[in-house]
Amino acid sequence: LILLDSLLQEMLVVGLVSGGKDSCYNLVQCVAAGHELVCLANLRPAGDSVEQELDSHMYQTVGWDCVEMLAKAMRLPLYVESIRGQSREVGRDYMPTEGDEVEDLYRLLEKVSRETGAKGVAVGAILSDYQRVRVESVCLRLGLTPLAYLWQRDQAELLGEMVRAGMESVLVKVACMGLDERHLGKTLGEMEGELGR
């Protein structure tokens, strides 16, 4: 009941973004629900790495170098934390574990909530229980409310909704059967028929 009550109240929200379509569209849903985005937050590869993708169970890192442009376009401050940990605690449940990449998210959101007063965390997770459990663990420890408006949504319906809303998302990576390099650079609208199958 407390969680439901907090979802009905307008909150200051940090948008946890990878630069992908899901995290961006979840921001749209947060604003539509009456919440105020106060900043964006991102986890990126550590150091001066030019590597686009880490072997991470938790984070999408392809395109991390474009997130700054997203924050500028939205006129929001951007908080960034490097991913130093690895996937150590990989079971169904998550217990805080030193050296786990989830603790990088904890450090990031602890700083953001302290500096901005954010009480909600916009998360673009749709189907991954692995991600959901870990984000909820971090939020619970920090007294924050996760806002995952896309959670468990039908994929084809959600894709169509994004296209109709005018999202101009471009495929920059393919990692599923049926798609390959020839699909890179195409928009969601161009791919809707193929992706909706």
C-alpha positions as CSV (number, residue, x, y, z in Angstrom):
1,L,0.0,0.0,0.0
2,I,2.9,2.4,0.7
3,L,4.4,1.6,-2.7
4,L,1.1,2.3,-4.4
5,D,0.7,5.6,-2.5
6,S,4.2,6.7,-3.6
7,L,3.4,5.9,-7.2
8,L,0.4,8.1,-7.1
9,Q,2.4,11.1,-5.7
10,E,4.4,13.3,-8.0
11,M,8.1,12.7,-7.3
12,L,11.5,14.1,-8.2
13,V,13.0,11.4,-10.4
14,V,16.4,10.4,-11.7
15,G,16.3,8.9,-15.1
16,L,18.7,5.9,-15.3
17,V,19.6,5.8,-18.9
18,S,21.7,3.7,-21.2
19,G,20.8,5.7,-24.3
20,G,18.7,2.9,-25.5
21,K,15.0,3.2,-26.6
22,D,13.6,1.5,-23.5
23,S,15.2,3.8,-20.9
24,C,14.4,6.8,-23.0
25,Y,10.7,5.8,-23.5
26,N,10.3,5.1,-19.8
27,L,11.3,8.7,-19.2
28,V,8.4,9.8,-21.4
29,Q,6.1,7.6,-19.3
30,C,7.4,9.1,-16.0
31,V,6.7,12.6,-17.2
32,A,3.2,11.6,-18.5
33,A,2.5,10.2,-15.0
34,G,3.3,13.6,-13.5
35,H,6.8,13.1,-12.2
36,E,9.6,15.7,-12.6
37,L,12.9,14.5,-14.1
38,V,15.7,16.3,-12.2
39,C,18.7,14.6,-13.8
40,L,19.9,11.6,-15.8
41,A,22.3,9.0,-14.6
42,N,24.5,6.5,-16.5
43,L,27.0,3.7,-15.8
44,R,29.8,3.5,-18.3
45,P,32.9,1.4,-18.8
46,A,35.7,2.4,-16.4
47,G,38.7,4.5,-17.3
48,D,39.6,5.9,-20.7
49,S,38.2,2.8,-22.3
50,V,37.0,3.2,-25.9
51,E,35.4,-0.2,-25.6
52,Q,31.7,0.2,-26.3
53,E,30.4,-3.0,-24.7
54,L,31.3,-4.7,-21.4
55,D,30.5,-8.3,-20.5
56,S,27.8,-7.2,-18.0
57,H,24.8,-9.1,-16.8
58,M,23.3,-5.8,-15.6
59,Y,24.1,-2.9,-17.9
60,Q,23.8,-2.1,-21.6
61,T,26.9,-0.1,-22.4
62,V,26.7,0.2,-26.2
63,G,26.3,3.9,-26.9
64,W,27.4,5.1,-23.5
65,D,29.4,7.9,-25.2
66,C,26.1,9.4,-26.6
67,V,24.3,9.8,-23.2
68,E,25.9,13.2,-22.6
69,M,24.2,14.5,-25.8
70,L,20.9,13.2,-24.5
71,A,21.3,15.0,-21.2
72,K,22.2,18.3,-23.1
73,A,19.2,17.9,-25.4
74,M,17.0,17.5,-22.3
75,R,18.7,20.3,-20.4
76,L,19.3,18.0,-17.5
77,P,22.4,17.4,-15.4
78,L,24.1,14.1,-16.0
79,Y,25.6,11.9,-13.2
80,V,28.0,9.2,-14.3
81,E,29.6,6.4,-12.5
82,S,32.2,3.9,-13.9
83,I,31.4,0.2,-13.8
84,R,34.3,-1.2,-11.7
85,G,32.6,-4.3,-10.4
86,Q,31.8,-7.6,-12.1
87,S,28.8,-9.9,-12.0
88,R,29.5,-11.7,-8.8
89,E,26.2,-12.3,-7.2
90,V,24.3,-13.8,-10.1
91,G,21.6,-15.8,-8.4
92,R,17.8,-15.2,-8.6
93,D,18.0,-13.0,-5.5
94,Y,20.6,-10.3,-4.8
95,M,22.5,-9.8,-1.6
96,P,24.8,-6.8,-1.5
97,T,28.2,-8.1,-2.5
98,E,31.5,-6.2,-2.5
99,G,33.0,-6.0,-6.0
100,D,29.6,-6.7,-7.7
101,E,28.7,-4.3,-10.5
102,V,25.3,-3.6,-8.7
103,E,27.2,-1.8,-6.0
104,D,28.4,0.7,-8.7
105,L,24.7,1.5,-9.2
106,Y,24.3,1.9,-5.4
107,R,27.1,4.5,-5.3
108,L,25.7,6.4,-8.3
109,L,22.1,6.6,-6.9
110,E,23.3,7.4,-3.4
111,K,25.1,10.4,-4.7
112,V,22.3,11.5,-7.0
113,S,19.6,11.2,-4.3
114,R,21.7,13.1,-1.8
115,E,22.5,15.9,-4.2
116,T,19.2,16.3,-6.0
117,G,16.6,15.1,-3.5
118,A,15.3,12.6,-6.1
119,K,12.9,10.0,-4.6
120,G,12.2,8.0,-7.7
121,V,14.4,6.1,-10.2
122,A,13.1,5.7,-13.8
123,V,14.3,2.3,-15.1
124,G,13.6,1.0,-18.6
125,A,13.7,-2.7,-17.7
126,I,10.9,-4.7,-19.5
127,L,11.5,-8.4,-19.0
128,S,14.7,-9.0,-17.1
129,D,14.0,-10.2,-13.5
130,Y,17.7,-10.2,-13.0
131,Q,17.8,-6.4,-13.5
132,R,14.6,-5.7,-11.7
133,V,15.7,-7.6,-8.6
134,R,19.0,-5.7,-8.4
135,V,17.5,-2.3,-9.1
136,E,14.9,-2.9,-6.4
137,S,17.6,-4.0,-4.0
138,V,19.5,-0.8,-4.5
139,C,16.3,1.4,-4.3
140,L,15.2,-0.4,-1.1
141,R,18.5,0.2,0.6
142,L,18.4,3.9,-0.4
143,G,14.7,4.5,0.3
144,L,14.0,5.2,-3.4
145,T,11.0,4.1,-5.5
146,P,11.8,2.3,-8.8
147,L,9.5,3.5,-11.7
148,A,9.5,0.9,-14.4
149,Y,6.4,1.8,-16.6
150,L,7.5,-0.7,-19.3
151,W,7.8,-3.7,-17.0
152,Q,6.1,-6.8,-18.4
153,R,4.6,-4.9,-21.4
154,D,4.0,-6.9,-24.6
155,Q,7.0,-6.3,-26.8
156,A,5.2,-5.9,-30.2
157,E,2.6,-3.6,-28.6
158,L,5.3,-1.5,-27.0
159,L,7.3,-1.3,-30.2
160,G,4.3,0.0,-32.1
161,E,3.6,2.5,-29.3
162,M,7.1,3.8,-29.5
163,V,6.9,4.2,-33.3
164,R,3.5,6.0,-33.1
165,A,4.9,8.3,-30.4
166,G,7.5,9.5,-32.9
167,M,10.6,7.9,-31.4
168,E,13.4,7.9,-33.9
169,S,15.5,5.1,-32.5
170,V,18.2,3.6,-34.6
171,L,19.6,0.1,-34.3
172,V,23.2,0.3,-33.3
173,K,23.6,-3.3,-32.2
174,V,22.0,-6.6,-33.1
175,A,22.1,-9.5,-30.6
176,C,19.2,-11.8,-31.4
177,M,18.4,-14.5,-33.9
178,G,17.0,-13.2,-37.2
179,L,18.9,-9.9,-37.1
180,D,22.3,-9.2,-38.5
181,E,24.6,-6.4,-39.6
182,R,22.4,-5.4,-42.6
183,H,19.8,-4.2,-40.0
184,L,22.2,-1.8,-38.4
185,G,21.3,1.9,-39.0
186,K,17.7,1.3,-39.6
187,T,15.0,3.0,-37.4
188,L,12.4,1.2,-35.3
189,G,9.7,2.4,-37.8
190,E,11.7,0.7,-40.7
191,M,12.0,-2.5,-38.7
192,E,8.6,-2.6,-37.0
193,G,7.2,-5.3,-39.3
194,E,10.2,-7.5,-38.9
195,L,10.6,-6.9,-35.1
196,G,6.9,-7.4,-34.4
197,R,6.9,-11.0,-35.6
